[in-house]
C-alpha cells in the first residue's frame, strides 16, 4: 500500500511549510492526482486520516482533486481529455497524439489559518 507512504510524504511537506510559516496552523492540504498516477484516492484518504490522528496536525483535512488523462495532437496541436481510451484527435481525427497530463501527483495548496 504505497498510499500510506504518499500520505506520510504529504504530512512531511505540510510540517516543513508550517515551520517556514513560523508555526501557522494548517487546516487543509490539497493534492492533485492524475488518473494515470496509480494512486487509489480512497486508500490515500484513509492512510492520511490514520497518520494525522493524535498528532500535532490534527484535525488537518485532505482534499483530493482528480485530473483526467490529457493528450495533444501531433498534427493540429489540439489538447483534449481522453475519454473511453479514445486516443485519436477529436478535432482533426489524427491517430498520432501524445500524453501530456494525467500522471500528476502534486501538492496543490495549503489552507493556513492566521494566528
C-alpha positions, 0 to 999 in steps of 0.5 A: 500500500504505497498510499500510506507512504504518499500520505506520510510524504504529504504530512512531511511537506505540510510540517516543513511549510508550517515551520517556514510559516513560523508555526501557522496552523494548517487546516487543509492540504490539497493534492492533485492526482492524475488518473494515470498516477496509480494512486487509489484516492480512497486508500490515500484518504484513509492512510492520511486520516490514520497518520494525522490522528493524535498528532500535532496536525490534527484535525488537518483535512485532505482534499483530493482533486482528480485530473483526467488523462490529457493528450495533444495532437501531433498534427493540429496541436489540439489538447483534449481529455481522453475519454473511453481510451479514445486516443485519436484527435477529436478535432482533426481525427489524427491517430498520432497524439501524445500524453501530456497530463494525467500522471500528476501527483502534486501538492496543490495548496495549503489552507493556513489559518492566521494566528 
